[in-house]
Amino acid sequence: MKMQDKTTQPGLELDGVAKRYGDVVVVEEMSLQAKAGEFIVLLGESGCGKSTTLRMIAGLESVSGGSIRIAGREVTHTPPMQRDIAMVFQNYALYPHMDVAQNMSFALRLAGTDKAAIDKRVQEAAKTLGITHLLERKPKALSGGQRQRVAIGRAIVREPQVFLFDEPLSNLDAKLRGHMRAELALLHERLDKTTVYVTHDQVEAMTLASRIVIMDKGRIQQVGTPEEVFQRPANLFVAGFIGMPGMNLFAGQPRANGSGVRVQRTGINLPCPSTLENHGALTVGVRPQALSLLESSVSGNPALGTVRMQVRVVEYLGAESVLVGELIGEANQPQPDSASSRVTAVLPGRLHDLLHRQVTLACSPEALHWFDSGSGQRLAA
Protein backbone atom coordinates (compact mmCIF):
# COMPACT_ATOMS: atom_id res chain seq x y z
CA MET A 1 0.00 0.00 0.00
CA LYS A 2 1.44 3.38 -1.00
CA MET A 3 2.11 5.76 1.89
CA GLN A 4 0.25 9.08 1.69
CA ASP A 5 2.49 12.14 1.56
CA LYS A 6 2.12 13.86 4.92
CA THR A 7 1.84 17.28 3.29
CA THR A 8 -1.43 16.14 1.70
CA GLN A 9 -2.91 14.59 4.84
CA PRO A 10 -5.66 16.56 6.55
CA GLY A 11 -4.73 17.99 9.94
CA LEU A 12 -7.68 20.27 10.61
CA GLU A 13 -10.60 21.31 8.43
CA LEU A 14 -13.19 24.00 9.13
CA ASP A 15 -16.07 24.11 6.66
CA GLY A 16 -18.35 27.13 7.01
CA VAL A 17 -17.93 27.22 10.80
CA ALA A 18 -19.95 30.05 12.36
CA LYS A 19 -20.79 31.33 15.84
CA ARG A 20 -23.78 33.52 16.60
CA TYR A 21 -25.35 34.76 19.81
CA GLY A 22 -28.87 35.66 18.71
CA ASP A 23 -28.45 38.34 16.05
CA VAL A 24 -24.80 38.98 16.97
CA VAL A 25 -22.37 37.26 14.57
CA VAL A 26 -19.04 36.50 16.26
CA VAL A 27 -17.56 34.23 13.57
CA GLU A 28 -19.03 34.31 10.06
CA GLU A 29 -18.89 31.06 8.02
CA MET A 30 -15.18 30.41 8.36
CA SER A 31 -13.53 27.82 6.12
CA LEU A 32 -9.92 26.77 6.59
CA GLN A 33 -7.79 23.71 5.84
CA ALA A 34 -4.57 23.00 7.73
CA LYS A 35 -2.29 20.19 6.56
CA ALA A 36 -0.87 17.69 9.03
CA GLY A 37 2.09 19.26 10.84
CA GLU A 38 1.24 22.82 9.78
CA PHE A 39 1.56 25.74 12.22
CA ILE A 40 -1.48 28.01 11.73
CA VAL A 41 -1.69 31.35 13.54
CA LEU A 42 -5.04 33.13 13.97
CA LEU A 43 -4.11 36.81 14.18
CA GLY A 44 -6.29 39.81 14.91
CA GLU A 45 -7.33 42.47 17.35
CA SER A 46 -9.35 41.75 20.48
CA GLY A 47 -12.92 40.81 19.61
CA CYS A 48 -12.19 39.66 16.05
CA GLY A 49 -13.38 36.09 16.77
CA LYS A 50 -10.04 34.27 16.87
CA SER A 51 -10.36 32.88 20.42
CA THR A 52 -13.97 31.89 19.80
CA THR A 53 -12.79 29.97 16.71
CA LEU A 54 -10.16 28.17 18.79
CA ARG A 55 -12.71 27.27 21.44
CA MET A 56 -15.04 25.84 18.79
CA ILE A 57 -12.17 23.67 17.51
CA ALA A 58 -11.57 22.51 21.08
CA GLY A 59 -15.26 21.80 21.68
CA LEU A 60 -15.49 24.39 24.47
CA GLU A 61 -17.96 26.43 22.37
CA SER A 62 -20.77 24.95 20.31
CA VAL A 63 -20.94 25.87 16.63
CA SER A 64 -23.90 27.71 15.11
CA GLY A 65 -23.20 26.28 11.67
CA GLY A 66 -20.65 24.37 9.64
CA SER A 67 -18.45 21.40 10.49
CA ILE A 68 -15.05 20.59 12.02
CA ARG A 69 -12.83 17.65 11.11
CA ILE A 70 -9.60 16.61 12.80
CA ALA A 71 -7.33 14.21 10.88
CA GLY A 72 -10.28 13.52 8.59
CA ARG A 73 -12.65 12.64 11.45
CA GLU A 74 -15.89 14.59 11.98
CA VAL A 75 -15.79 16.12 15.49
CA THR A 76 -18.26 19.01 15.23
CA HIS A 77 -20.39 17.74 18.12
CA THR A 78 -17.81 15.47 19.77
CA PRO A 79 -16.98 16.20 23.46
CA PRO A 80 -13.59 17.90 24.01
CA MET A 81 -11.95 14.87 25.65
CA GLN A 82 -12.70 12.77 22.57
CA ARG A 83 -11.36 15.18 19.92
CA ASP A 84 -7.69 14.18 20.23
CA ILE A 85 -6.59 17.77 20.90
CA ALA A 86 -4.60 19.43 23.68
CA MET A 87 -5.02 23.09 24.59
CA VAL A 88 -2.67 25.55 26.29
CA PHE A 89 -4.51 28.46 27.91
CA GLN A 90 -3.43 32.07 28.42
CA ASN A 91 -3.70 31.79 32.20
CA TYR A 92 -1.94 28.36 32.33
CA ALA A 93 -4.93 26.71 34.14
CA LEU A 94 -2.74 24.63 36.47
CA TYR A 95 -4.19 22.90 39.52
CA PRO A 96 -2.65 24.69 42.54
CA HIS A 97 -2.88 21.67 44.88
CA MET A 98 -0.97 19.38 42.48
CA ASP A 99 2.76 19.37 41.82
CA VAL A 100 4.18 19.73 38.31
CA ALA A 101 4.26 15.99 37.60
CA GLN A 102 0.66 15.58 38.75
CA ASN A 103 -0.48 18.54 36.64
CA MET A 104 1.24 17.15 33.57
CA SER A 105 -0.16 13.65 34.03
CA PHE A 106 -3.70 14.57 35.09
CA ALA A 107 -5.45 13.94 31.74
CA LEU A 108 -3.60 10.65 31.27
CA ARG A 109 -4.58 9.45 34.76
CA LEU A 110 -8.16 10.47 34.09
CA ALA A 111 -8.09 8.39 30.88
CA GLY A 112 -6.78 5.36 32.77
CA THR A 113 -3.38 5.25 31.05
CA ASP A 114 -0.87 2.76 32.44
CA LYS A 115 1.28 4.29 35.22
CA ALA A 116 4.57 3.25 33.61
CA ALA A 117 3.52 4.88 30.33
CA ILE A 118 2.48 8.03 32.21
CA ASP A 119 5.82 8.28 34.02
CA LYS A 120 7.72 7.80 30.76
CA ARG A 121 5.73 10.49 28.92
CA VAL A 122 6.06 12.97 31.80
CA GLN A 123 9.82 12.43 32.06
CA GLU A 124 10.29 12.79 28.31
CA ALA A 125 8.20 15.98 28.14
CA ALA A 126 9.94 17.44 31.19
CA LYS A 127 13.35 16.76 29.64
CA THR A 128 12.29 18.33 26.35
CA LEU A 129 11.10 21.48 28.16
CA GLY A 130 13.97 21.63 30.66
CA ILE A 131 11.72 21.32 33.73
CA THR A 132 12.80 17.92 35.12
CA HIS A 133 14.07 19.63 38.29
CA LEU A 134 10.64 21.20 38.86
CA LEU A 135 8.50 18.05 38.83
CA GLU A 136 7.89 18.05 42.59
CA ARG A 137 7.11 21.76 42.92
CA LYS A 138 3.65 23.31 43.21
CA PRO A 139 2.60 26.02 40.72
CA LYS A 140 2.88 28.78 43.35
CA ALA A 141 6.63 28.09 43.55
CA LEU A 142 7.12 28.63 39.80
CA SER A 143 7.80 31.71 37.71
CA GLY A 144 5.49 32.71 34.88
CA GLY A 145 7.78 31.17 32.30
CA GLN A 146 8.05 27.93 34.26
CA ARG A 147 4.26 27.72 34.63
CA GLN A 148 3.90 28.15 30.88
CA ARG A 149 6.35 25.32 30.27
CA VAL A 150 4.34 23.09 32.59
CA ALA A 151 1.14 23.96 30.72
CA ILE A 152 2.84 23.08 27.44
CA GLY A 153 4.20 19.88 28.97
CA ARG A 154 0.70 18.88 30.02
CA ALA A 155 -0.35 19.22 26.39
CA ILE A 156 2.66 17.32 25.04
CA VAL A 157 2.16 14.20 27.17
CA ARG A 158 -1.28 13.67 25.65
CA GLU A 159 0.32 13.19 22.21
CA PRO A 160 -2.69 14.74 20.42
CA GLN A 161 -3.40 15.15 16.73
CA VAL A 162 -3.75 18.93 17.15
CA PHE A 163 -2.23 21.43 19.59
CA LEU A 164 -4.25 24.56 20.40
CA PHE A 165 -2.60 27.65 21.95
CA ASP A 166 -4.68 30.59 23.21
CA GLU A 167 -2.35 33.62 23.55
CA PRO A 168 0.10 31.56 25.65
CA LEU A 169 2.82 34.23 25.92
CA SER A 170 0.75 37.32 26.67
CA ASN A 171 1.41 37.19 30.43
CA LEU A 172 5.19 37.04 30.04
CA ASP A 173 7.61 39.96 29.92
CA ALA A 174 9.10 41.00 26.57
CA LYS A 175 12.46 39.24 27.01
CA LEU A 176 10.86 35.97 28.11
CA ARG A 177 8.32 36.16 25.26
CA GLY A 178 11.17 36.31 22.77
CA HIS A 179 12.85 33.31 24.39
CA MET A 180 9.61 31.30 24.51
CA ARG A 181 8.86 32.07 20.84
CA ALA A 182 12.11 30.39 19.89
CA GLU A 183 11.34 27.47 22.23
CA LEU A 184 7.90 26.98 20.68
CA ALA A 185 9.36 27.02 17.16
CA LEU A 186 11.91 24.36 18.11
CA LEU A 187 9.23 22.33 19.89
CA HIS A 188 6.95 22.37 16.85
CA GLU A 189 9.81 21.28 14.60
CA ARG A 190 10.53 18.39 16.97
CA LEU A 191 6.91 17.24 17.46
CA ASP A 192 5.71 17.96 13.89
CA LYS A 193 2.05 18.21 14.94
CA THR A 194 -0.73 20.36 13.54
CA THR A 195 -0.86 23.51 15.65
CA VAL A 196 -3.39 26.35 15.83
CA TYR A 197 -2.09 29.37 17.72
CA VAL A 198 -4.13 32.46 18.63
CA THR A 199 -2.47 35.83 19.19
CA HIS A 200 -2.89 39.57 18.69
CA ASP A 201 0.92 39.93 18.50
CA GLN A 202 2.07 40.06 14.88
CA VAL A 203 5.69 39.35 15.88
CA GLU A 204 4.59 35.96 17.22
CA ALA A 205 2.58 35.37 14.05
CA MET A 206 5.39 36.32 11.66
CA THR A 207 8.05 34.28 13.46
CA LEU A 208 6.06 31.12 14.25
CA ALA A 209 3.50 30.57 11.51
CA SER A 210 3.57 28.34 8.45
CA ARG A 211 0.51 30.38 7.45
CA ILE A 212 -1.24 33.32 9.08
CA VAL A 213 -5.03 33.71 9.17
CA ILE A 214 -5.76 37.43 9.63
CA MET A 215 -9.21 38.08 11.08
CA ASP A 216 -11.36 41.17 11.57
CA LYS A 217 -14.93 41.34 12.88
CA GLY A 218 -15.41 37.58 12.63
CA ARG A 219 -14.21 37.32 9.02
CA ILE A 220 -11.02 36.06 7.45
CA GLN A 221 -9.28 38.94 5.67
CA GLN A 222 -6.32 36.99 4.28
CA VAL A 223 -4.63 33.60 4.61
CA GLY A 224 -1.01 33.29 3.58
CA THR A 225 2.58 32.74 4.60
CA PRO A 226 4.25 35.51 6.61
CA GLU A 227 5.99 36.66 3.42
CA GLU A 228 2.74 36.74 1.43
CA VAL A 229 0.74 38.82 3.93
CA PHE A 230 3.64 41.25 4.36
CA GLN A 231 4.65 41.60 0.70
CA ARG A 232 1.16 41.40 -0.85
CA PRO A 233 -1.55 42.41 1.63
CA ALA A 234 -4.98 41.54 0.25
CA ASN A 235 -6.69 44.74 1.38
CA LEU A 236 -6.28 47.99 3.31
CA PHE A 237 -7.04 46.32 6.65
CA VAL A 238 -4.20 43.82 6.24
CA ALA A 239 -1.88 46.50 4.86
CA GLY A 240 -2.40 48.67 7.93
CA PHE A 241 -2.40 45.78 10.41
CA ILE A 242 0.71 43.87 9.33
CA GLY A 243 4.10 45.50 9.74
CA MET A 244 5.81 47.49 12.47
CA PRO A 245 5.51 50.40 12.10
CA GLY A 246 2.38 50.18 9.99
CA MET A 247 2.30 50.86 6.25
CA ASN A 248 1.97 54.49 5.12
CA LEU A 249 -1.33 54.85 3.23
CA PHE A 250 -2.05 57.89 1.05
CA ALA A 251 -5.25 58.69 -0.86
CA GLY A 252 -4.54 59.64 -4.46
CA GLN A 253 -5.95 60.30 -7.90
CA PRO A 254 -4.25 59.34 -11.21
CA ARG A 255 -3.25 62.36 -13.28
CA ALA A 256 -5.02 62.76 -16.62
CA ASN A 257 -1.78 62.79 -18.60
CA GLY A 258 -0.66 59.45 -17.18
CA SER A 259 2.29 60.97 -15.32
CA GLY A 260 1.52 59.36 -11.98
CA VAL A 261 -0.72 59.76 -8.95
CA ARG A 262 -1.28 63.04 -7.15
CA VAL A 263 -1.45 62.43 -3.41
CA GLN A 264 -4.06 64.15 -1.22
CA ARG A 265 -3.71 67.93 -1.11
CA THR A 266 0.05 67.81 -1.73
CA GLY A 267 2.49 68.19 -4.54
CA ILE A 268 3.54 64.59 -4.12
CA ASN A 269 3.54 62.64 -7.36
CA LEU A 270 4.13 58.88 -7.26
CA PRO A 271 4.71 56.58 -10.23
CA CYS A 272 1.52 54.81 -11.22
CA PRO A 273 1.33 51.57 -13.25
CA SER A 274 -0.20 52.13 -16.69
CA THR A 275 -2.93 49.58 -15.91
CA LEU A 276 -4.27 51.89 -13.16
CA GLU A 277 -4.14 55.24 -14.97
CA ASN A 278 -7.92 55.32 -15.52
CA HIS A 279 -8.96 53.61 -12.32
CA GLY A 280 -10.20 56.57 -10.30
CA ALA A 281 -9.66 57.06 -6.57
CA LEU A 282 -6.74 54.99 -5.31
CA THR A 283 -4.94 54.43 -2.06
CA VAL A 284 -1.20 53.94 -2.37
CA GLY A 285 0.81 52.28 0.37
CA VAL A 286 4.53 52.21 1.10
CA ARG A 287 6.19 50.52 4.05
CA PRO A 288 8.35 52.72 6.33
CA GLN A 289 11.32 50.42 5.67
CA ALA A 290 11.01 51.04 1.89
CA LEU A 291 11.67 54.79 2.21
CA SER A 292 15.19 56.22 1.94
CA LEU A 293 16.52 59.67 2.77
CA LEU A 294 17.56 62.03 -0.03
CA GLU A 295 20.61 63.99 1.01
CA SER A 296 19.59 67.28 -0.68
CA SER A 297 16.18 68.90 -0.18
CA VAL A 298 13.89 69.45 -3.16
CA SER A 299 12.07 72.79 -3.48
CA GLY A 300 8.48 73.01 -4.69
CA ASN A 301 6.81 69.83 -5.81
CA PRO A 302 9.08 66.86 -5.22
CA ALA A 303 10.30 64.72 -8.09
CA LEU A 304 8.52 61.55 -9.16
CA GLY A 305 8.79 58.85 -6.48
CA THR A 306 9.52 61.16 -3.54
CA VAL A 307 7.64 62.10 -0.39
CA ARG A 308 8.31 65.20 1.70
CA MET A 309 7.65 65.29 5.42
CA GLN A 310 8.04 67.54 8.44
CA VAL A 311 9.78 65.46 11.11
CA ARG A 312 8.03 65.66 14.49
CA VAL A 313 9.46 62.64 16.31
CA VAL A 314 12.73 60.72 16.04
CA GLU A 315 12.89 57.39 17.88
CA TYR A 316 16.43 55.98 18.07
CA LEU A 317 16.46 52.17 18.29
CA GLY A 318 20.19 51.49 18.02
CA ALA A 319 20.82 50.31 14.48
CA GLU A 320 18.01 52.49 13.07
CA SER A 321 15.78 55.48 13.71
CA VAL A 322 12.02 55.81 13.27
CA LEU A 323 10.97 59.20 11.88
CA VAL A 324 7.35 60.29 12.36
CA GLY A 325 5.88 63.46 10.88
CA GLU A 326 3.40 65.02 8.48
CA LEU A 327 3.20 65.32 4.71
CA ILE A 328 4.26 68.68 3.29
CA GLY A 329 1.33 70.37 1.52
CA GLU A 330 1.26 72.37 -1.71
CA ALA A 331 2.00 75.62 0.14
CA ASN A 332 5.25 74.02 1.37
CA GLN A 333 3.73 73.72 4.85
CA PRO A 334 3.04 70.59 6.91
CA GLN A 335 -0.55 69.42 6.81
CA PRO A 336 -2.53 69.38 10.07
CA ASP A 337 -1.56 66.30 12.06
CA SER A 338 -3.99 63.45 11.38
CA ALA A 339 -3.87 59.77 10.52
CA SER A 340 -4.29 60.63 6.81
CA SER A 341 -1.34 63.04 6.73
CA ARG A 342 1.13 61.17 8.90
CA VAL A 343 4.30 59.63 7.49
CA THR A 344 6.59 57.10 9.15
CA ALA A 345 10.04 56.12 7.89
CA VAL A 346 12.56 53.63 9.25
CA LEU A 347 16.10 54.71 8.37
CA PRO A 348 19.54 53.45 9.37
CA GLY A 349 21.63 55.26 11.97
CA ARG A 350 21.09 57.94 14.60
CA LEU A 351 19.12 60.81 13.05
CA HIS A 352 18.21 63.19 15.90
CA ASP A 353 19.57 66.10 13.85
CA LEU A 354 16.54 65.74 11.54
CA LEU A 355 14.04 66.59 14.32
CA HIS A 356 11.77 69.52 13.31
CA ARG A 357 13.27 69.64 9.82
CA GLN A 358 11.67 69.07 6.44
CA VAL A 359 13.15 66.06 4.64
CA THR A 360 12.62 64.37 1.30
CA LEU A 361 12.21 60.60 1.18
CA ALA A 362 12.46 58.43 -1.93
CA CYS A 363 10.84 55.11 -2.79
CA SER A 364 11.10 52.84 -5.80
CA PRO A 365 7.97 52.10 -7.88
CA GLU A 366 8.33 48.42 -6.96
CA ALA A 367 7.85 49.29 -3.28
CA LEU A 368 4.37 50.77 -3.80
CA HIS A 369 1.14 48.91 -3.02
CA TRP A 370 -2.10 49.88 -4.76
CA PHE A 371 -5.64 49.56 -3.38
CA ASP A 372 -9.12 50.59 -4.51
CA SER A 373 -10.18 53.39 -2.18
CA GLY A 374 -13.82 52.29 -2.22
CA SER A 375 -13.59 48.54 -1.65
CA GLY A 376 -10.19 48.55 0.03
CA GLN A 377 -9.10 45.56 -2.08
CA ARG A 378 -5.60 45.18 -3.52
CA LEU A 379 -5.27 46.06 -7.19
CA ALA A 380 -3.19 44.07 -9.65
CA ALA A 381 -0.51 46.39 -10.97
LINFEN-V635351 format. One line per field, one symbol per residue. phi: phi as a letter, one per 20 degrees, with the letter a starting at -180 (. if undefined). psi: psi as a letter, one per 40 degrees, with the letter a starting at -180 (. if undefined). A space follows every 10 residues. Layout:
phi: ???
psi: ???
//
This chain:
phi: .ffegffdff ebcdcmfccc dmeeeecdke cbcdfgnedd decrfgneof ffffffffne cfeeanbccd lndfcgdegg fdemccddef emleefedfg ffffegffff emfggfffgf fffffffgem cgfdgeeegf edfgffffff ffffffffle fceccdlfdf eefgffgfff gfffffffff eldgcdcdbd efffffedff bddedblndf eacafgfffe ecgfbfffge eeocffffcc fbcfffemep deehlcefcd fdgffdfdfo fccddbfgfe eceefdfdem fffgnccdbe fdccdedoeb cdecadfeef emcffgfbff decccdcfne cffegmdecd ddbegfeedd cfffenefdf c
psi: hhhhhdeeih dhhhgfhihi gbehhdhhgh hhhhiheihh hhhiiheeed dddddddeee hiieiaihhh fehhedehid eeefihhhid edfihdeiid ddddeddddd efihdddddd ddddddddef fdeedeiide eiiddddddd dddddddefi dhhhhgfeed eiiddddddd dddddddddd dfihhhhhie hdddddddid ihhhihfeih dihiiddddd dghdiddddd dhhhiihhhh hihhidefea hhihfiehhi hhideedfda hihhihidee iihhdhihia hiiheihiih hdhhhhecei ihhhaiihad efiiihhide eihhhhiiah fdeeheihih iiiideeihh ihdddeiihh .
//
